[in-house]
């Protein structure tokens, strides 16, 4: 198994491999170009995202600055995905984000990890596990999503949470480590914030 295969298989590998580093630098050049675009250049931003990302659906918007190990090369976005300032994608392997998911400021989605054994870390070794975020999720400001995590459709992750384990669909989850607080319920269909009622008309 070569280094490229190990990157996407969960195997331990040398992240400083020269061939990988060359390819990564080219991706980071495009990311730099994206972050240097002006707000009055939306078409240029769209074109760059299509070049940078593995897949990107319709009407996706990522507010610069965007930070990404591979400039989005292994990131798959559905339709109408929105990400606020300072999204960080540790995209050393694949990240999947479903339609209409929203990411608050300073969200981090990480696929890369390092062995606990110090001798292996001294060698610069790492491993990568893919992340799957479902459709119509909302990740609040400062959420950290760790390698290998799956978040189910429609779920809300509270601001500042550290998601180390899978979260099912249709729940509100919060904390460090992030845990399910409750299912999305009838009260959520009546109130959108504290005592403020939803006007369904």
KAZI-V106013 format. One line per field, one symbol per residue. ss: DSSP state (A for helix, B for strand, O for the rest). phi: phi as a letter, one per 30 degrees, with the letter a starting at -180 (. if undefined). psi: psi as a letter, one per 40 degrees, with the letter a starting at -180 (. if undefined). A space follows every 50 residues. Layout:
ss = ???
phi = ???
psi = ???
This chain:
ss = OOAAAAAOOOOOBBOOOAAAAAAAAAAAAAAAAAAOOOOOOAAAAAAAAA AAOOBBOOOOBBOOOBBBOOOOOOBBBOOOOBBOOOBBBBOOOOBBBOOO OBBOOOOBBBOBBOOOOAAAAAOOBBBBOOBBBOOOOBBOOOOBBOOOOB BOOOOBBOOOOBBOOOBOOOBBBBBBOBBBBBBOOAAAAABBBOOBBOOO O
phi = .dddddecciddacdceddddddddddddddeeddcdcedbddddedddd ddcdbbddhdbbdddccaecijeccbcddidbbdeidccdcdbdbcbdei dbbddidbbcccbbeddddddddidbbbbdcbcddhdbcdeidccceidb cdeidccdeidcccbdcddibcbbjbddbddaddbddddcbcahccddcd d
psi = hidddddeeeihiheehdddddddddddddddddeeiidefddddddddd ddidihaifihhhiihhhdefedfhhhaifhhhaifhhhgfeahhhhihe ihhiifihhheiiiidhdddddefiiihhihhhaifihhihehhhiieih hiieihhiheihheiihiifihiiihihihdiihadddedhdhbehihge .
